[in-house]
Amino acid sequence: MHQTIFETNRPAAKIVDDALAETKLSCFWIDDVADRAARYPALPGDTRVDDAVVGGGYAGLWTAIKLKTEHPERRVILLEAMRVGWAASGRNGGFCEASITHGEPNAEARWPEETGTLSRLGYENLDAMERFIAEHQLDVDFERTGQLSVANAPHQVEWLGESHDPEVVTLNAEEVQARIASPTFLGGEFAPRENANLHPAKLAAELARHAASIGVEIHEQTPVKRLDGGADTPIQLTTERGTVTAERVALCTNVFPSLLKRYRFHTVPVYDYVLMTEPLSDEQLASIGWDGREGLADMANQFHYSRLTKDNRILWGGYDAVYFAGGKIKPEHEDRMESHRKLASHFFTTFPQLAGVKFTHRWAGVIDTSTRFCAFFGQALGGRVQYVAGFTGLGVGATHFAADVIVDRLEGRTTERTELKMVRDVPLPFPPEPAASIGINLTRWALDRADHNEGKRNVLLKTLDALGLGFDS
């Protein structure tokens, strides 16, 4: 076993202590829009609508917008248990990637005959999002920056140049450090059109504002407790504040338990941890370069992701992907100083020239991990109920694609999207507890060992690969 660069080049403990001394346990993005984001009323009582959407994150908002845009005359209602964008949609890193399959290698492993189509559809999807944001003047800090993937270990350098995307540029150590200066970067790949950076909480707030402006009825603080209905009867959504009767329903509840029991074990909640620095001074920013403002990630199994904000803060997250026994979603899981200290240490290993920079915010978000690492689609009641979940931490762009699929299926359309194996196939579920905890923690251990063993995957990981199963964030 070999130590990683983050173990051999640890910063002094005082640097980490000082950086975290006054850090607020709160999501920077959500705090940043707290005084500007609109609030929407709770459901006032029983109502009847044409289309109902459950979930006020990106997938639900895009779906509601597309349903109302296609049928302005229909009543479309969106029900959110808490506030629009408060969960994964407001807490993520703000990377809007073209991939709808959690990366090209995942598509090649699972749908090799569709890889080219999936890649093209992914780019078309991101282009469509960019056009929509520009056309409707959504204030979301959108920057089409591209994605820089870096190698921090010699064995990762050997993986460079394997992409089939002709636009991907392979960089040696000198070239990658000319983009972003870090002593840990030994090489990299730059995909110029693969990624856009944006402000995630602003995107949720602006999508809700647009949805409301075209007539979508949004109700916050309205958790849906039950879904009932028959093949030829209206669907009923039971809430504490009344019953919504609808002809069609889209379920976009992400990591939270599905209202369709058949999908209850198809996702598990995985906690991902994040830090945000104070704004960098011009001198500090000059010390690392980053003139292209690329989205940044490394190539390890336990990977880090990073990007600059509009005011030149650095977001730094990833590495730990923690599943808590029992699979419960609890606020106390967000306060895990062990993970935040580890992230801070890795940050200063990567950017030793930034010693002295403070972290203003630390937080966590829950990822809806699926066994195939990307979203899957389900349905019920003859297709009048559509369901999507399992984005596995790469859903900012993929939710827009998912909304297109949901609307196609609700409309009964056969399209290129709906005929994809990726859309038609449902992945295997996770096992119930305690098997889930045992299996997931063994997999995490195996991934960590691979990172310490030149990327070599052991028998467990090879078996999971062969079965098309996995665990990721």
PyMOL commands that set and color helices and strands:
alter all, ss='L'
color gray80, all
select helices_A, chain A and resi 5-8+13-20+28-33+58-70+88-91+104-110+112-135+154-157+173-179+200-213+261-263+282-288+331-334+337-350+352-354+381-383+398-410+421-424+435-451+459-467
alter helices_A, ss='H'
color red, helices_A
select strands_A, chain A and resi 24-25+47-54+76-79+95-97+147-151+169-172+187-191+195-197+217-219+224-228+235-239+242-251+268-277+295-298+304-308+314-322+359-369+376-380+385-389
alter strands_A, ss='S'
color yellow, strands_A
deselect
rebuild
show_as cartoon
